[in-house]
């Protein structure tokens, strides 16, 4: 014991020397063939991005802001993601604990014949007491870097779950915004159906009066009545879809099914400022799913190193301190001291190819993680490009559709005047009214798609990626509302 205490600094120095390297490849991010600019991006390549803005700068509807804030607090998927992060954090803490000595204790008290601590002992058949109390210490010398690679993998998996949580936040904000806009669009379609039903009923009333006056035929009233029924049948269907959409929003908010407040209509929604998408290369640093895939790749890379260390022996230092005596009185007399210091080494000789298979499995898992990372980046470039072109072309579509609605509205007014004046047939009136209804519905859906394109672009860019600052400000913003 005195010799060990005297040379303890030497042992510590030796352990630091032995832990100076780690087997296995050091992580290096795979090269991604990122384009210079996103396809369909009209603005020049710039560092600034729409994703730099917090969500309340993108979605300025106060009711929507309140819904998103509530969802970020109560949504079950997000709460589940938070628990996964905590689990991964504790797993990383368990891996980190292997850097430290493992200390345990053991104790045993017994009484019997021909036995000492449950081991046979010649004591001539007399009954004896036996006692053991010990404190053991074991410390694995991380010569090959096994523990360091395990810690590297555990930390990367923890960071991957954190990125997964951020991905849930981005998806949740987008899902609430999308469902809210879809709800407003259903409200608009319901209003269009009601207005057109009323318009067809007025036409039917006009035709009925002319039929009673003998200046119209039953064909006119039958055609008008058929159109009233066709359009009116959409009203209960839209009412049904509205309730389903409200239930969907409430689930996202962690609520029971019920109505959802609306403070503005679909056509009153403001478009966000025209801010470019940013650099494609910056997307790799911003999108949670890409960052999560990279952390999984880092963990897989570390596991390759762990598999390599399994081919080499494990070296450790162990010590034992305590008291042992065949007589309980010896514990208090100080004559039963026990101590031991030893070095241990264990390693494989023949495993039937198991270690080689484990190494190859780790390499294959690394290759899978690498391909997953590259695929996530490629999908991200596609999603941003799709959202950009959708935003641009839907604006042009909306302008032409609005033009058609305005023309059909005027045609209905003119055809009614011509019919009353006896210059046009009933068919002309009904045809223009029949064309107006789907045109207004298509315009409403186009306006919805414009808003959804913004939502998808914000999500595709990894919107609100400066989450620490954004979430802190969002809480104050929600409190201010």
N, C-alpha and C positions, 0 to 999 in steps of 0.2 A: 504493500500500500504506500509506504514511504517512497519507494522507487518510482511508482507511478505519479505520485504528487510532484516529485522532484522533476520529472521529465514531462509534465503536463504541457508546458509551452511548446515542447518539441512535437508532441502529438497534434496540437492545434495547428502548428505550422505545416506539418505533414498533410493534414486533412485539407488545408487550403490549397496546397500544391496539387493534391490528387484531384481536386474538383475544378481544375482550370479549363477543362475542355468538355464538350458534349458531342456524342456521336450523332450522326444523322445530318441531313441537309438543313442549312439555315434557310428560313423562309425568304422568298423573293416573289413579289407580285408578278403574275404572268402578264406578258405584253398583250394589250388589247388594241386591235386595229380600229381605233375610233376615227370617225370622219371629221374633217375640219369644221363642218357646220352641219346642222340637222337638215335633212331633206325637207323641202317645203317651207323652210324658214326664209321669210322675205327680208328681214333685217340683217345687217352685217353681224358677223360673229363678235360677241361682246362678253365680257366677264359677268356682267349683271344678268340676273335671271328672275323670271316670274316666281321661281321657287324660293327666292330670298324673302318674299313678302310673307308675313303671318296670315293665317287663314281669315282673320277678321278684316284684312285689307282687300281680300279677294271677294268674300261674301259679305256684303255690307247690309243686308237685310237684318234688322235688329232681332226679329223673331228667330231667324235661322241662326244667328250668333248665340242666342240663348239656348237653342236646341243643341248646338254643337258643344257648348260649354257643359251642358248637363250630361251629354253622352260621354264626354271625356272623363267625367267624374263617376258615372254609374254604369257604363256599358260593361256587360259581363265578359265579352271577349277580351277587352282591354284589362279587366281585373284578373282574368286567367293568365294573360301574358305577363302581368306583373308578378304573379306567383311563380311563373316559370323562371323569370329573371332571378328571383330570390333563391329558388332551388339551385340554379346554376352558380350563383354566388357562393352558396354554402358548399357546393361540390368543389369549387376552386379553393375555398378555405381548407377543405379536407386534404386536397393535394398539397397545399402549401405547408400543412402541418408535418409532412414527411421530412422537411428540412431540419426539424428539431429532434432532439433525443426523445425516445419513447420510454417513459418511466412508469413502472408498475409495482405492485406490491403483492405479497403472498404471505399467508399465515396458516399455521396448522397446530392444533393441540390435540393430543391423543393419550390414551392409557390402555395398555394391553400387555400380554405375555409374548416373549420372543419376538418383539417388534419394536422398531424405532422409526417413527414417521412412516408407518405402513410398510417398512422394509424388514425382512427377517434379521434378527440380531441374537447371538447366543448370550442369553442372560439367565440361563439355568432355570427357566420356567417361572421366574418371579415376575410379578406385575410391576411395570414401570410407567412413569409419565414421560411423554415426549412433546417437545414444542419447537416450532420454527416460525420466525418472523423475519422477512427479508424484503429488501427494496432493490429492484432490478432496473438497469438502464441499458437501452440499446440505441445505437446511432449508426445508421447506414452511411458509409462514406460514398458520396456520389461521384465515384471515379469516372464513370462513363457518361454521366449526364442523364441517367434514367429519370431521376426525380425532377430535374430541371425540365426535361421534355414533357413529363407528365404535367407539371405546372403550366408549361406553355400551352399545352393542349386544353387544360381545364380553363385557363384564363380566356383563350380564344373562344371556347364554347360559351362561356359566360357573356362575352361581348357579343357573340352571335345572337343569344337570346335577347340581349338589350336592343340590338338592331331589329330583331323580330318584333319587339314591343313597339319600337318607333314605326315599323311598318304597319302595325295594327292601328296606331294613332292616325297615320296618313290615310289608311283605308277607311277608318271610321269617319273622319272628317268628310272625306269624299262621299261615303255612303249616305251620311245624313243629308249633305247638300243635294245629292242626286235625288234621293227620295223626296225631299222637300220641294224641289223644282218639279218633279213628276206629279206631286200632289197639286201644286198650283196649276199645272197644265191640265189635269183632270178637272179642276174647278173651272178652268176656262172652257174646256170642251163641254162641260155640263151647262155652262151659261150659253154657249153657242147653240146647243141642242134646244134649250128652252126658248131662246129668241127665235130660232127657226121654226120651232113648233108653233109658237104664237103667230109668226108670219104666215105659215101655211093655214092655220085656223082662220085668220082674217081673210085669206084668199078663198077658203072654203065658204066662209060666210058670204063673201061677195058673190061667188058663183051660185050659192043657194038662193039669194035674193033675186038674182037674174033668172034662175030657174022658175021661181015662183011668179016672176013677172012675165014668163013666157019667152024670154029672149036668150035662154041658154038651155042646154040639153043635160040629161042625166049623166052623160059621159064626162062632162066637165066636173060635176060635183063628185062623181065616183073617183076620178083621177086625183082630185085635190084631197079627198078623204084618205085615199091610199097613201099619199105622201105624208099626211099628218100622222098616220099610224106608224109609218116607217121611221120618221124622225123622232117621234115621241117614244118609240121603243128604246132609243139610246139613253133616255134619261135615267131609268132605273139601273141600267148597266153601269153608267158612269157613277151613280150614287153607290153602287156596290163596290166598284174599284176604288172609290175615295175612301170608304171605310177600311178596305184591305190595306191601302197605302198608309192610312193613319195608324193602323195596327203595326205595320212594319216599322214605322218611325218610332213608335212607343217601345218596341222591342229593342231597337238600337239604343234607346235612352234608358233601358232598364226599367221601364214602366209597364203597368198593366194596360191592356187595350183600352183605348178611349179616344176622344176627339183631340185634334192638334190645332193650336191657335195659328192663324195667318194674319199678318199685318199688311201685306202688299200682294198685288196680283202678279201674274207672270209677266205681263207687259210693263210693269213698273220696276222690274229688276234692273239694276244698273250693271253695265259691263265693267270689268276691272280695267285698269289702265293698260295701255299698249306697252308691255315690257317684253323684250326678247326672251327666247328660251335660254340663252346662255351657251357656253361652250359644251360640246358633247363630252370632252374629256372630264369636265367638272361633274358630269352625271355619275361617274364612277365613285366620286367622293360624297355624293349627296343621297342617292337612292338607298333606302334601308335594305331592300332585298339584295342589291349588289353588295353592300357592305356586310350583310349577314352571310352571303355566299363566300365572301373573301375570308371572313373569320372562320367559317367551317373549313375552308381550304387551309388556313393557317393551322388549325387543330389537326387536320389530317396529315399535314407536313410534319408536325411534332410527333405524331403517332408512328411515323416511319422511323424516327430516331429511337423511340421507345422499343420498337420491334428489333432494331439493331442491337440495343444494349442487352437484350435477352440472350444473345449469343455469348456474353461475357459473364464472369463470376460477379456475385454481389459480395462486397466487402463491408464489414461492420465492426464496430467496437462495442463490447458488452461488459458490464460490470455488475457485481452483486454485493450488496452490503446488508448485514442483518445479524441475527443471533439465533443460535441453534443449540439445544441442550436436551439430554435425556432427563433432566431434572428441572422443574419449573423454578426452583430456588436459584439456579445458576444465572437466570436472567438478571436478577437484582445484584448478584455478586460481581457482575462484570467480567466473568470468565468464559462467556459463551459467544464472543464476537465471531462474526463470519464475514469474510470479504474475498472477492476475486475479481480480477481484471483479465480480459481475454480479447483476442481478435478473432473474427469469424470470416469464413469465405465459403460460399456455396455457388456452384455453377453446373451447367448441363454437360453431360458426356454423350448421351444418346437419347434422342427424343422421337425417333421414328419419322423424322422430317417435319415435326410439328412446328418447330421454330422457323424453318424455312417457309412453311406455308403461312405462318403468321406474318412474316416479313412481306411476302408477296401479296397477301391480303391487304396489308397497310399501304403498299404501293398502288394497288388497284383502287383502294378507297381514295387515295390522294388524286389519282387520275380522274375518278368520278367527280370529286369536289372541284377539280380544275375545270372540267367540262361544264359543270353546273354554273360556275362563276362566269365563264365565257358566254354561256347561253343566256344568263341573266342580263349581262351587258348588252348582248345583241337584241334581246327582247325589249330592253329599255329604249334603245335607239329607235326601234320600230314603233313603240307606243308613242313616243314623243312626236315622231314624224306623222303618224296617223292623226294625232290630236291637232297638230299644226295645220295640216291640210284640211281637216274637218272644220276647224274654226274659220279658215279663209273662205272655203267654198260655201259653207252654210250661210255666211253673210250675204253672198251673191244670190243664193237660192232664196233667202228671206226677202230680199229686195224685189225679186221677180214675183214671188208669191203674193206679197203685199200689193203689188201692182194688179195682179189678177183679181184679188178680193175687192179692191177698190172698183175695178171695172165691172165685176159681176154685181156689186151693190148698186151701181148706177144703172146697169141694165135692168135690174128688177124694178127700180123706180120708174124707168121709162116705159117698160113693158106694161106695167099696171095702168099708167096713164093712157097708153095707147089702147089697152083693152077696154077701159071705161069709156073712152071716146069712140069705141067701135072700129079702131084701126088695126087691131091685132087680135089673134085668136087666143083662146085659153092656153093652147099648147105653148105659145111663146112665153106666157107668164110662168107656167109651171117649169118649163125648161130652164129659165134663168134662175128661178128660186132653187131648183134642184142642183144647179151648178154652183150656187153660192155656198151651200152648206158644206160640201167636201172641201171647197177652196179655203173656207175659214178654218176648218179642222186641220187641214194640211199646214196652214200658216201657224196655227198654235203649236203643232208638233215641231215645225221648223224652229220656232222661237225656243222651244224646250231643248232641241238638239244643240242650238247655239250655246245655251247655258251649260249643257252637259259636256260639250267640247271643252269649255273652260275648266270644268271640274276634272275631266280626264287629263287635260294638259297639266294642271296643277299636281295631280296625283302622279302622272308619268314622270314629272321632273323631281319628284320627291319633295313636294311642297312643304314649307315650314321646317326645313331641315335644320335651321338654327334653333333647335327645340328648346334648349335650356332657357334662352332669352324669350322665345316666343311663348312658352308655357307660363312663364312668370308674369309676362305682360298680359296674357289672356285672362289669368285669374283676376288681376286688377281691373281689366276691362269688363269682365262679366260682373264683378262686384259693383262697378260704376253704373252698369245698366240696371 
